[in-house]
């Protein structure tokens, strides 16, 4: 390999490594950001919320799961 080819190779290697580092760090960092404006778990525990509609409490995370309780509209929850 000539000296010019070595320099190109190392330059490409450095740029590729930097790109992967930035993309990886950015992707990992996005998971910790809160884009929705919703409170975090810690702050949500100290807040009071009022239901704006009847709220079904289900036995699982799907609407196909059975309703085990209903919280009426206007109820305040902490």
Backbone as CSV, one residue per row, in Angstrom:
resi,resn,N_x,N_y,N_z,CA_x,CA_y,CA_z,C_x,C_y,C_z
1,UNK,0.842,-1.166,0.000,0.000,0.000,0.000,0.897,1.242,0.000
2,UNK,0.559,2.167,-0.827,1.363,3.391,-0.872,0.994,4.288,0.313
3,UNK,1.805,5.284,0.558,1.567,6.202,1.680,0.237,6.956,1.509
4,UNK,-0.082,7.336,0.281,-1.337,8.044,0.011,-2.527,7.135,0.286
5,UNK,-2.434,5.884,-0.131,-3.516,4.927,0.110,-3.696,4.665,1.606
6,UNK,-2.583,4.596,2.350,-2.669,4.395,3.798,-3.388,5.569,4.454
7,UNK,-3.065,6.768,4.032,-3.703,7.951,4.607,-5.193,7.968,4.314
8,UNK,-5.582,7.619,3.090,-7.004,7.558,2.734,-7.728,6.505,3.567
9,UNK,-7.066,5.340,3.691,-7.662,4.252,4.466,-7.903,4.681,5.911
10,UNK,-6.902,5.257,6.552,-7.027,5.664,7.946,-8.027,6.811,8.113
11,UNK,-8.080,7.690,7.134,-9.044,8.784,7.186,-10.466,8.226,7.101
12,UNK,-10.714,7.290,6.169,-12.030,6.662,6.045,-12.385,5.888,7.309
13,UNK,-11.395,5.198,7.868,-11.620,4.432,9.091,-12.015,5.361,10.239
14,UNK,-11.310,6.479,10.371,-11.611,7.428,11.440,-12.995,8.053,11.255
15,UNK,-13.327,8.439,10.037,-14.630,9.054,9.763,-15.752,8.053,10.010
16,UNK,-15.569,6.812,9.573,-16.584,5.774,9.786,-16.760,5.502,11.277
17,UNK,-15.672,5.399,12.011,-15.758,5.181,13.458,-16.470,6.316,14.158
18,UNK,-16.155,7.552,13.767,-16.810,8.714,14.356,-18.306,8.708,14.046
19,UNK,-18.658,8.371,12.815,-20.068,8.336,12.428,-20.836,7.302,13.255
20,UNK,-20.278,6.114,13.399,-20.940,5.081,14.196,-21.051,5.501,15.658
21,UNK,-20.039,6.153,16.170,-20.074,6.619,17.555,-21.181,7.652,17.750
22,UNK,-21.271,8.617,16.832,-22.297,9.647,16.950,-23.703,9.075,16.811
23,UNK,-23.887,8.186,15.851,-25.211,7.575,15.657,-25.580,6.723,16.872
24,UNK,-24.626,5.939,17.352,-24.895,5.100,18.522,-25.198,5.915,19.758
25,UNK,-24.419,6.945,20.001,-24.645,7.792,21.174,-25.972,8.530,21.057
26,UNK,-26.290,8.994,19.855,-27.561,9.686,19.651,-28.746,8.778,19.865
27,UNK,-28.651,7.562,19.361,-29.744,6.596,19.519,-29.938,6.232,20.977
28,UNK,-28.865,5.986,21.690,-28.980,5.647,23.107,-29.499,6.832,23.905
29,UNK,-29.063,8.027,23.541,-29.504,9.215,24.255,-30.973,9.511,24.057
30,UNK,-31.530,9.167,22.909,-32.939,9.439,22.643,-33.857,8.646,23.560
31,UNK,-33.423,7.487,24.015,-34.269,6.675,24.888,-34.487,7.341,26.237
32,UNK,-33.552,8.176,26.664,-33.690,8.806,27.962,-34.409,10.144,27.889
33,UNK,-34.701,10.642,26.690,-35.396,11.911,26.541,-36.902,11.691,26.591
34,UNK,-37.599,12.703,27.036,-39.052,12.616,27.141,-39.652,13.616,26.157
35,UNK,-39.939,13.182,24.918,-40.439,14.065,23.885,-41.931,14.344,24.016
36,UNK,-42.668,13.521,24.726,-44.121,13.631,24.751,-44.621,14.671,25.734
37,UNK,-43.775,15.149,26.616,-44.204,16.106,27.621,-44.912,15.451,28.792
38,UNK,-44.975,14.126,28.794,-45.605,13.411,29.885,-44.667,13.366,31.080
39,UNK,-45.206,13.325,32.283,-44.338,13.288,33.455,-43.590,11.968,33.556
40,UNK,-42.447,12.005,34.197,-41.706,10.775,34.446,-42.432,9.991,35.533
41,UNK,-42.027,8.752,35.760,-42.684,7.916,36.766,-42.576,8.562,38.138
42,UNK,-41.404,9.092,38.461,-41.196,9.689,39.772,-42.087,10.908,39.977
43,UNK,-42.184,11.780,38.972,-43.013,12.966,39.151,-44.497,12.642,39.006
44,UNK,-44.834,11.624,38.239,-46.237,11.248,38.069,-46.823,10.742,39.378
45,UNK,-46.014,10.132,40.227,-46.494,9.600,41.493,-46.937,10.716,42.438
46,UNK,-46.440,11.929,42.228,-46.770,13.044,43.103,-47.842,13.944,42.498
47,UNK,-48.370,13.620,41.342,-49.363,14.447,40.651,-50.768,13.905,40.883
48,UNK,-51.747,14.776,40.740,-53.147,14.369,40.777,-53.730,14.602,39.390
49,UNK,-54.437,13.625,38.873,-55.033,13.694,37.547,-56.540,13.510,37.663
50,UNK,-57.286,14.116,36.748,-58.732,13.963,36.702,-59.088,13.270,35.400
51,UNK,-59.869,12.217,35.498,-60.258,11.488,34.284,-61.217,12.343,33.468
52,UNK,-61.020,12.352,32.159,-61.875,13.136,31.260,-62.931,12.274,30.587
53,UNK,-62.875,10.984,30.847,-63.854,10.035,30.323,-63.840,8.832,31.258
54,UNK,-64.809,7.953,31.107,-64.781,6.725,31.885,-63.517,5.948,31.536
55,UNK,-62.835,5.423,32.527,-61.560,4.740,32.340,-61.720,3.274,32.707
56,UNK,-61.557,2.381,31.731,-61.669,0.946,31.984,-60.337,0.398,32.478
57,UNK,-60.376,-0.312,33.602,-59.208,-1.017,34.128,-59.371,-2.465,33.696
58,UNK,-58.382,-2.966,32.963,-58.493,-4.304,32.384,-57.514,-5.280,33.023
59,UNK,-57.763,-6.537,32.804,-56.914,-7.591,33.367,-55.590,-7.730,32.623
60,UNK,-55.434,-7.057,31.487,-54.206,-7.102,30.693,-54.112,-5.867,29.827
61,UNK,-53.052,-5.764,29.018,-52.793,-4.545,28.260,-53.589,-4.381,26.961
62,UNK,-54.462,-5.290,26.661,-55.189,-5.235,25.396,-56.671,-4.958,25.636
63,UNK,-57.312,-4.344,24.668,-58.758,-4.124,24.790,-59.543,-5.430,24.712
64,UNK,-58.881,-6.504,24.325,-59.554,-7.810,24.316,-59.557,-8.450,25.704
65,UNK,-58.801,-7.888,26.651,-58.811,-8.390,28.024,-60.072,-7.901,28.739
66,UNK,-60.484,-8.658,29.738,-61.710,-8.356,30.469,-61.572,-7.071,31.290
67,UNK,-62.678,-6.317,31.372,-62.727,-5.125,32.218,-62.957,-5.587,33.651
68,UNK,-62.080,-5.175,34.564,-62.232,-5.583,35.971,-62.778,-4.450,36.837
69,UNK,-62.696,-3.190,36.340,-63.249,-2.039,37.061,-63.355,-0.880,36.081
70,UNK,-64.198,0.089,36.437,-64.326,1.303,35.636,-64.226,2.499,36.570
71,UNK,-63.358,3.446,36.214,-63.236,4.693,36.963,-64.103,5.714,36.232
72,UNK,-65.026,6.307,36.936,-65.989,7.226,36.322,-65.336,8.548,35.923
73,UNK,-65.871,9.183,34.907,-65.399,10.465,34.412,-65.433,11.490,35.548
74,UNK,-64.374,12.297,35.652,-64.293,13.345,36.673,-63.646,12.890,37.973
75,UNK,-63.282,11.614,38.076,-62.630,11.114,39.281,-61.191,11.614,39.336
76,UNK,-60.757,12.063,40.522,-59.375,12.489,40.683,-58.532,11.314,41.160
77,UNK,-57.397,11.097,40.462,-56.502,9.994,40.776,-55.107,10.531,41.081
78,UNK,-54.447,9.909,42.039,-53.048,10.277,42.356,-52.148,9.152,41.919
